[in-house]
Amino acid sequence: MRMLAIASFAVLAATSVQAAPAAGAGGLAAHRAVYDLSLKEASERSGISGMVGRMVYEFGGSACEGYTVSFRFVTEISTGEDSRLTDQQTTTFEDIRKGIFRFVTRSFVDQKLDHEVRGSAEVKGDGLSVALERPDKLALDISMAHFPTEHMIELIDKARDGERFYESRIYDGSDAGDKAMITTTILGEKQKAGKNDPEAKRAGELADDAYWPVSMSYFEENAEGDGLPVYSIAFKLYENGVTRDLTMDYGDFVLEGQLAQLDMYEPQPCVEQ
């Protein structure tokens, strides 16, 4: 279940903070989005009979000072005979200009710390230099990959340019923090919300704005042939980067995430030093 939450963070980090240029210097909008989670389907192999939860994603910062993300993913998982409460808390900092990314992820099960991953990565030459502090100290070099905000910028640029399919690599500290992942993305034509779309109203001032339907799949970097993705997600992406109507597929089970609350913050000016 730790991988489930990390996967959800990876997707939101890659899609939830790019905004229209009018949002302020650097084209990034600060906001806080809350999603209600529910189980859409589950196979017998998953052992899951029910799941509910909440996901909170908060973004701030600027191109000059760097970007910060605070993410929390809480689920109550029923297996028929008992239930578990999982709680993942992730914070990240990314400086695109300097090519620096730092992250901390703590995972709790029934309010007890189960796992912690802490580390950083920096662009060095034609690759990334990764330094992990927890759970064990480890230094390694990996091939070049986008950090989450860079990956997100690429996604929005592709959508605006009318590109419909592309592949990329992302490093976001997922799982053990020791590898990047391959992403394939399908971008649909922009469209308006239907009159019978109740979730759109919870997007506030964005309710009548057009969005891109997006589908992303994440693959292990060393996957061979036509291997299945580790996880996939489909969502609606607004021009300012807010996402809603999430469908998260983890293979043995599928979660839905509906936007419950959206708070837009004042943009921070980017003042050149």
C-alpha positions, 0 to 999 in steps of 0.5 A: 500500500505504500507503493499505492500512495507513492504512485498517486503522489508521483502522478499529482506531482507531474500534473498538478502545478503547471498553470497558464502564464497569466497565473504569475511569473514562471507560469505556476499557480499555488493551490491546495486540492482535496480529493475523496477516494473510493474503491471502483473495483478490485480483483479477488487476488487483491484481498480488498473488500473495500477502501475509502480515503482522502488525498490532499495536495498542496503546492507553493513557491516560485521559479526563483525560490524553488517549488514546494509540495506537501502531499498526504494520502490516507486510506482505510482498507478493508480485507473482509476480516479486518481493516488497516489505516494507511497514511503517507506524508510526502514533502518535496523541494525542487529548484529547476534552475539549479537542477536540485530535488529533495524529498522526504516520504513517511508511511504509517500503518495504523498510526505507526511509522512503517517506512521512511525514504529521505534523499536528494538528486542533482543534475550532474553532466548528462545524468542524475546524482542521487544521495539517499539518507534513509532507510540506508545511506546510498549514493548512485548515478542514474541516467538523466530524467525529469524531476516532477515539475519539469515533467509537468511542464513537459506535459502541459507544453505537449498538450498546448502544442497539440501532441497526442502521445509521447514517452518520457522519464521521471525521477520523483523519489518513488518507492526506494528512491533509487531509480527513475520510471518511464511514462507514456502519456495520451492527451485528448482534445480539449473539451468542456464539462457537461451540464450533468458533471457535479464535480466540475462545480467544486472546481470553483472559478474553473467550473466552466473552463475547458480541460484536457483528458489525460491518461498516463502509464508508469513502467519500470525502467528496465521493463522488457517487451510489452510489459504491463505498467506498474500503475496508470491514471486517467484524469481531467487537466485544466489549463492552470494545472488543477486535476480532477476526476481521477481514476487510478489503476494499480492492476489488482484494484482501481481507485477513483478520486473526486475533487472535494475542495479547491483553494487557489492561492495568490501567486508569489512574484519571482523577483530576479536577484 
